[in-house]
Amino acid sequence: QVQLVESGGGLVQAGGSLRLSCVASGSISRINVMGWYRQAPGEQRELVAAITRFGSTNYADSVKGRFTISRDNAKNTVYLQMNSLKPEDTAVYYCNARDWYSSWGQGTQVTVSS
């Protein structure tokens, strides 16, 4: 199993951009699905974006056209490029690796001010 460490969160104004990174402790090239989830206060954790080991992606409807997930297997890193951020994107963002196991990072806070 890999350990995951997220970074890149912060405070940004509405309309701004952030790029989140998730670095794994080992190779991610054969991990079936790498994903980004988020959880706002009082809300359930929800899938934001996911990418398979073959490069297929899917996104939550709320972020389509604004967020892009990518993976760099050579760096054991998954990215989430977030553009045109909205206050409703404010949440803790978590990285997830899903294969025969599920591993989570500790999360990174994203706050979007209006």
C-alpha positions in Angstrom: 0.0 0.0 0.0 1.2 3.5 -0.7 1.2 6.5 1.7 -0.2 9.7 0.2 0.7 13.3 1.0 -1.2 16.2 -0.4 -0.1 19.8 -0.8 -1.0 22.9 -2.7 -4.0 24.0 -0.8 -4.5 27.6 0.5 -6.7 30.7 0.4 -7.6 32.1 -3.0 -10.2 34.6 -4.3 -13.1 33.5 -6.4 -12.0 33.1 -10.0 -8.5 32.2 -9.0 -6.6 28.9 -9.5 -4.7 26.4 -7.4 -2.9 23.2 -8.2 -3.0 20.4 -5.7 -0.3 17.7 -5.7 -0.5 14.2 -4.2 2.8 12.4 -3.8 2.8 8.7 -3.2 5.4 6.8 -1.2 5.7 4.2 -4.0 4.9 3.6 -7.6 1.4 4.6 -8.8 1.7 3.3 -12.3 -0.3 0.1 -11.6 -2.8 1.5 -9.1 -6.2 1.2 -10.7 -7.6 4.5 -9.8 -6.2 7.7 -8.3 -8.8 10.2 -7.2 -9.4 13.5 -5.5 -12.2 13.9 -3.0 -13.4 16.8 -1.0 -15.3 17.3 2.2 -16.9 20.6 3.3 -18.0 21.2 6.9 -21.1 19.3 7.7 -21.1 17.6 4.3 -20.2 14.1 3.2 -17.0 13.4 1.4 -17.6 13.5 -2.4 -15.6 12.5 -5.4 -14.2 15.4 -7.3 -12.1 13.7 -10.0 -10.5 10.4 -10.8 -8.1 9.0 -13.2 -7.5 5.3 -14.0 -4.1 3.7 -14.7 -5.0 3.8 -18.4 -5.6 7.6 -18.2 -9.4 7.7 -18.3 -10.8 10.5 -16.3 -14.2 11.4 -14.8 -15.3 14.5 -12.9 -18.1 15.6 -10.7 -20.6 17.7 -12.6 -19.9 20.7 -10.4 -16.2 20.8 -11.5 -16.4 19.8 -15.2 -14.6 22.3 -17.4 -12.9 23.9 -14.4 -10.8 21.2 -12.8 -8.3 18.8 -14.5 -6.8 15.7 -13.0 -3.5 14.3 -14.2 -0.9 11.8 -13.1 2.9 11.7 -13.6 3.9 8.1 -13.0 7.6 8.9 -13.1 7.1 11.2 -10.1 4.5 9.1 -8.4 2.3 12.2 -8.3 -1.3 13.0 -9.1 -2.3 16.6 -9.7 -5.6 18.5 -9.6 -5.5 21.8 -11.5 -8.4 23.9 -10.2 -9.4 27.0 -12.2 -12.2 29.4 -11.9 -12.6 28.6 -8.3 -15.9 29.3 -6.5 -16.7 29.8 -2.8 -18.6 26.5 -3.0 -15.3 24.7 -3.8 -14.1 25.4 -0.2 -13.4 22.1 1.4 -10.6 19.8 2.6 -9.3 18.0 -0.4 -8.2 14.4 -0.1 -6.1 12.2 -2.4 -7.1 8.5 -2.7 -5.5 5.5 -4.2 -7.8 2.6 -4.9 -6.7 -0.8 -5.9 -7.1 -4.0 -3.8 -6.9 -1.5 -1.0 -7.9 2.1 -0.4 -5.4 4.6 0.9 -6.1 8.2 1.9 -3.9 11.2 2.4 -4.3 13.6 5.3 -6.0 16.3 3.3 -5.3 19.8 2.3 -7.5 22.8 3.0 -8.8 24.9 0.1 -10.6 28.1 0.9 -12.2 30.3 -1.8 -13.2 33.8 -0.7 -16.0 35.7 -2.5 
